[in-house]
Amino acid sequence: MNQIPRCTLVPTRLCNEKGPRCFLSEVAPLEESEKVKTAEIPQYESTLVYTGAEVPELYNVLKALPGCAEHYKVAASIKDGWLHLAVAEGERLLFANAFRAPAFSTAEYFIFNVMKSLQLNLEMSSVYFLSPLTREEKLSLYRYVKSVERL
């Protein structure tokens, strides 16, 4: 299992004021020599602050989120044992996070828990995935949500 994605999402205006390293150091341990990088997500006026060799998968989920056809947009990706999940209402971002999910049932738990905490009606909601799902995984989700789509 790969290491924990070390990233945080910050309003761009704050990131520009205080500097990205300040925000990331509040949520993840950083070595003095580690380079902190940023990736802007203009549709949500946010900046993903991260460290590591590549942009976290959460960035791809956030960039794809506007492609969801629903008013309540739920987008996810499973990569390297982590569920990357984002939810928006129209153009307003409501939630973005990554969860350790070694099994698909764990990913389902987090998806449903987040949707329930945001008071989204599961039976009326679609979940969009960037990562491919097996037939069994899709069928499992279909028991709870209106549809499962691929972004």
N, C-alpha and C positions, 0 to 999 in steps of 0.2 A: 504494500500500500504506500503510495507517495506521501510526502510530507504535507502538512496542513497548508492550504492556500493562505498566504499571508497578504491580505489585502483589506482595504476599507473603502467605502464609497463616501465621498465628501461633496457638499455643494461647491461648485467651481469657484464661486466668489470667495468662499472661506479658504479654499485651498490656495488661492492666489495671495490672500492676505497673510496667512500664517506659515505657509510652506508645507509641502506634502509630507516630509519626514516627521514633522511634529505630530500629524494625525496618525500615521502608521505606527509610530513608536508607542502610542497610547493603547493600541490593540494587539500588538505583536512585538516580541523581543527582536531587537535589531543589533547587529554588530556595527561598530563604528565604520568599518570598511565597506559595508553593504551599500550597494547603489539602490536608491529608491526611485521608482519610475512612475509615470502617470499615463493614463489613457482617458481622454475626454469622452463623455457621453452627452453630447449637446442636447439631444431630445429631452433629457431630464435635468439639464443644467447641472450635471454632476461630473465628478472626476474620480476614476478608480485609481487609488494609490496602492502600489504593490512593490514587491521585491521578488526576484527570481529571474530565471532565464527567459520565460515566456509570459505573455499576458494571460492572466487567469481566465478560466472558462466562463466565469461569471460575466466578464466583459462581452463575450460572444452572446450570452443569453440576453443581456441588457440591450445590445445592439439589435437583436432579432425581435425583441418584445413588441415593437410597433407593428410588426408583420402579422401579429395575431388579429384575427378578424372580429373578435368579441369586444364588447365595451370593457368587461373585466378580463384583462389579459393575464394568462398564467403560462409562463414559459420555463422550461427546465432542460437540463442536460446532465447526463451521468458520465463522468470521466474519472478514471483512476480511483474508483471507489468513493467518489464524492458526488453528491447531488448539488447542482448549482441551480438556484430557483429565484425567479423574479415575478412580481405581480404588480400590475398597474390598473388603475381605473381611468379609462380614456387616456389622457396624456400625463396623468399624475402617477408617479411611482409610489407604490404603497409598501413594497417589501423587496429586499434583495439580500441573499445570504447563501452560504455554502454549508452543507452538512455531511458528515462522514456517513456513508451509506454503503456498507460492504455487501448488502443484499438488496434486491429490488423491493422487498417488503418494507425495508427500512426507509427507502426513498418514498414509497407510497405513504408511510406514516407521516413523514415530514410534509409532503405535499398536502395531504388532507388536514393535518394539524394547522398549517399556515392558512389554508383556505377557510377553515372553520373559525380560526381566530380573527380573520378579516370579515367574517360573517358572509362569505360567499356561498351561494346555494350550489352544492356539489352537483346535484342532478341537472342543473341548468348551465353548468360551466364546462368549457373545453380546456384541455391541457395540451399545450404545444411543446413538442420535444425537438431539440436540435440533434441529439444523439439517436441512433437507431434503437428500436425496441424489438424484442422478440414477439412472436405471435402471442405467447402466453402472458407476457407483460402487458401487452395491449388489452387482452381479454380481461385481465385482472383489474386494470383501470376502468374499463367499460362497465364494470359492476357498480361503479360509484359516480362516474362523471358522464356528461352528455356525449362527448367525443374526445378522441385522442388523435391529434394531428401532428404532422411532421413539418418543421420549419426548414 
